[in-house]
Structure formats: structure tokens, C-alpha cells
Amino acid sequence: MNFAREGLLFIAIAAVVAIGGFGFAITRRSWGLWLAALVLLLLALWVAYFFRDPERIGERGPSLVVSPADGKLIMITEVDEPGFIQSPTVRLSIFMNVFDVHVNRYPVDGTVKYVHYNKGKFFNAATDKSSLENEQMSVGIDTGRYRVLVRQIAGLIARRIVTYSKAGEKVKQGDRMGIIRFGSRVDVFLPIGSTVRSKLGDVTTAGVTILGELPR
């Protein structure tokens, strides 16, 4: 199992604390301390589980849009996107809970033309206003024919967005683009005329699930 590099320090700290808890329990010979040590072990295992980063292989293609996140598709709506696409778009919103893989991936091939961080609030990421008012990082990709925007949005618990993207770099569909810690949301903005292949309530897998197709 691979782990996201942003989580290695947290995994190491949790493991050290769990080992220390068992060491303390052994020296004191207390059932209460053994129980506490077991809780610390379970917590350490959950931290490692949270930062897992499995390899993803799926269908690829210049007209396809793959999911950038594991989670649940909670909204499909038409909205204006003035920052990068600068026109009406189809927005697909994926909510990630604390048990989902939180590594995000590029939905399309192309060149990064836009990277914009917006320091905001920490509303529930499942609400519509979080796309505008929450802390977020937006990455705009030019496919050569169309513009696609991916927006990482912090939530009530999430307090750290990491984005690897740099303006001018070429990116590949399904490659890692960043991570959000502890529950959050990712929006994908597609040009009007795109075909949505997923439906509300679908469980998505980053780099595997096909969300839709760009206009031909």
C-alpha cells in the first residue's frame, strides 16, 4: 500500500505514540493502560488508512473527464465560472468523507493555465455556498480545445489543501494533483455542451470513474 507523502509525518507520530502507549502499559501492568494503548493503536491504523494512496488505472481519452476525487456526486448544476473558463459551465460536485481516499487527480490531459488560492471560511463542504465562500484552490487546465477547472474546497474539518499544480506544466489524466486533509469537496467545471455520464448519488473513484465527455 502506498501512502501520500503529506501523511508520512502524521503516520510516524501516530505509530510512535501507539508504541509508547504499549510500552507504558507493559511497565505498569494496568488493564486501563492496555485499553488506552489499544485505542492509540486503532487511531494509528486509521491515520495510515486515511493517507493511503492506491494506484489507479482506468479508461482514458481526450474527450473523457475522469473523476478527480473519491466520494459521492452530490450536485450537478449549471453555473457561471468567471475566473478561468469565463462562461457558463456544468459543475459537478464530489463530497469526500473521512473514510475516502483524499488524493486528488487530474480529470483531463492538458496544460495548467490557472492556479488560484482563495482564503475563505470553513462551512460544511456539502452546501452550495461552500463552492464560493470556503477556503479553496482552483486549477484551470487547457486541453487544447476546451478549458476545464478543478476546485479543491476545504470543509468543516479540513484545514489543509495541498496542490502540486504549477502554471505552464503539462499534466496527464489520472495523475496526482494534490490532497485535502480530513473531509472536503472537489468541484469540476466543464464547458456547456459536455455530456454527463454519472448521476447524482453515484460513488466516484478518482482516476477511474468517468464523470462525462467534453463536446466533440
C-alpha positions in Angstrom: 0.0 0.0 0.0 1.3 3.4 -0.9 0.8 6.5 1.3 0.6 10.1 0.4 3.8 11.9 1.3 1.9 14.6 3.1 0.8 12.0 5.6 4.1 10.3 6.4 4.8 12.5 9.4 1.3 12.0 10.8 1.7 8.2 10.4 5.1 8.2 12.1 3.9 10.3 15.0 0.8 8.1 15.5 2.9 4.9 15.3 5.4 6.3 17.9 2.6 7.3 20.3 0.9 3.9 19.9 4.2 2.0 20.6 4.8 4.3 23.6 1.4 3.5 24.9 2.0 -0.2 24.8 5.4 0.2 26.4 3.9 2.2 29.2 1.1 -0.4 29.6 3.7 -3.2 29.9 5.7 -1.5 32.6 2.7 -0.5 34.7 0.7 -3.8 34.2 -2.6 -1.9 34.1 -5.7 -3.1 32.2 -6.8 0.5 31.9 -3.4 1.4 30.2 -3.7 -1.7 27.9 -7.1 -0.4 26.8 -5.7 3.1 26.2 -2.8 1.5 24.2 -5.3 -0.4 22.1 -7.2 2.8 21.3 -3.9 4.5 20.3 -3.1 1.6 18.0 -6.5 1.8 16.3 -6.0 5.6 15.9 -2.6 5.0 14.3 -4.1 2.4 11.9 -6.8 4.9 11.0 -4.3 7.7 10.3 -2.4 5.3 8.0 -5.7 4.3 6.3 -6.7 7.9 5.8 -3.4 8.8 4.0 -3.5 5.7 1.7 -2.7 6.4 -1.9 -3.5 3.5 -4.2 -2.5 3.3 -7.8 -5.4 4.0 -10.1 -5.9 2.6 -13.7 -8.9 3.3 -15.8 -10.4 4.4 -19.1 -8.6 7.3 -20.7 -9.3 9.6 -23.7 -9.1 13.2 -24.9 -12.8 13.7 -24.7 -13.3 11.9 -21.4 -13.5 13.5 -18.0 -12.4 11.2 -15.1 -13.3 11.9 -11.5 -10.7 13.9 -9.6 -11.8 12.6 -6.3 -13.1 9.6 -4.4 -16.5 10.3 -2.8 -20.2 10.9 -3.7 -21.5 13.0 -6.5 -23.8 15.4 -4.6 -24.5 18.2 -7.2 -24.8 18.7 -10.9 -25.7 22.2 -11.9 -25.1 25.0 -14.4 -23.2 28.0 -13.1 -21.1 30.9 -14.4 -17.4 30.4 -13.8 -15.7 33.9 -14.1 -12.2 33.0 -13.0 -10.8 30.7 -15.7 -13.5 29.4 -18.1 -15.3 32.8 -18.0 -18.6 31.5 -19.3 -21.5 29.3 -18.2 -20.4 25.8 -17.2 -21.6 22.5 -15.9 -20.4 22.0 -12.3 -20.1 18.5 -10.8 -19.5 18.4 -7.0 -18.0 15.4 -5.2 -18.1 15.2 -1.4 -15.4 13.3 0.3 -15.9 11.9 3.8 -13.1 11.0 6.3 -13.1 7.4 5.1 -12.4 8.2 1.4 -9.0 8.4 -0.3 -8.2 12.1 -0.2 -5.6 12.2 -3.0 -7.0 14.2 -5.9 -6.2 13.5 -9.6 -6.4 15.4 -12.9 -9.6 14.8 -14.8 -8.2 15.6 -18.3 -4.9 15.9 -20.2 -3.7 19.4 -20.9 -1.6 22.4 -19.7 -2.2 24.1 -16.4 -3.0 27.7 -17.2 -4.5 28.9 -13.9 -3.7 28.3 -10.3 -5.6 30.4 -7.8 -5.8 30.1 -4.0 -8.7 31.8 -2.2 -8.6 32.0 1.6 -12.1 31.7 2.9 -14.3 30.1 5.5 -15.0 26.6 6.6 -18.6 25.9 6.0 -20.0 22.4 5.6 -18.5 21.3 2.2 -21.7 19.7 1.2 -23.5 23.0 1.0 -23.8 25.0 -2.3 -22.3 28.2 -0.8 -19.0 26.4 0.1 -18.0 26.5 -3.6 -17.8 30.3 -3.4 -17.1 31.1 0.3 -14.9 28.3 1.6 -11.1 28.2 1.5 -10.2 26.7 -1.9 -7.6 26.1 -4.6 -8.7 26.3 -8.2 -6.6 24.7 -11.0 -7.5 25.5 -14.6 -6.5 23.1 -17.4 -6.4 23.9 -21.1 -7.0 20.7 -23.1 -6.2 22.4 -26.4 -9.9 22.7 -27.4 -11.6 23.4 -24.1 -11.0 24.7 -20.6 -11.7 22.6 -17.5 -11.5 23.8 -13.9 -10.9 21.7 -10.8 -11.6 23.3 -7.4 -10.4 21.8 -4.1 -12.6 23.0 -1.3 -12.0 22.8 2.4 -14.8 21.8 4.7 -15.7 21.9 8.4 -12.9 19.6 9.4 -10.5 20.0 6.5 -7.9 22.7 7.2 -5.2 21.9 4.7 -5.3 21.9 0.9 -2.2 20.8 -1.0 -1.9 21.3 -4.7 1.0 20.2 -6.8 0.0 22.1 -9.9 2.2 24.8 -11.4 1.2 27.2 -14.2 2.6 26.1 -17.5 3.2 22.4 -16.7 1.6 19.7 -18.8 -0.5 17.2 -16.9 -1.9 13.8 -17.6 -5.3 12.5 -17.0 -5.4 10.4 -13.7 -2.1 11.7 -12.4 -2.0 13.1 -8.8 -2.7 16.8 -8.5 -2.9 17.2 -4.7 -4.6 16.2 -1.4 -7.1 17.7 1.1 -6.9 16.5 4.7 -9.9 15.3 6.7 -13.1 15.5 4.7 -13.9 18.0 2.0 -15.1 18.5 -1.6 -13.9 18.8 -5.2 -15.8 20.6 -7.9 -15.2 20.1 -11.7 -16.4 22.8 -14.1 -17.0 21.6 -17.7 -17.9 23.6 -20.8 -21.6 23.8 -21.7 -22.4 21.0 -24.2 -20.5 18.4 -22.2 -22.2 15.1 -21.7 -22.6 14.0 -18.1 -22.3 10.2 -17.7 -22.6 10.0 -13.9 -25.7 10.7 -11.9 -26.4 12.2 -8.5 -25.6 9.9 -5.7 -23.0 7.9 -7.6 -19.9 6.9 -5.7 -16.9 8.0 -7.6 -13.3 6.7 -7.7 -10.5 9.2 -8.5 -8.8 8.4 -11.8 -11.3 5.6 -12.6 -14.9 6.8 -12.7 -15.9 8.6 -15.9 -17.9 11.7 -15.0 -18.6 12.8 -18.5 -17.4 13.7 -22.0 -16.3 17.1 -23.4 -18.2 18.4 -26.5 -17.0 16.8 -29.7 
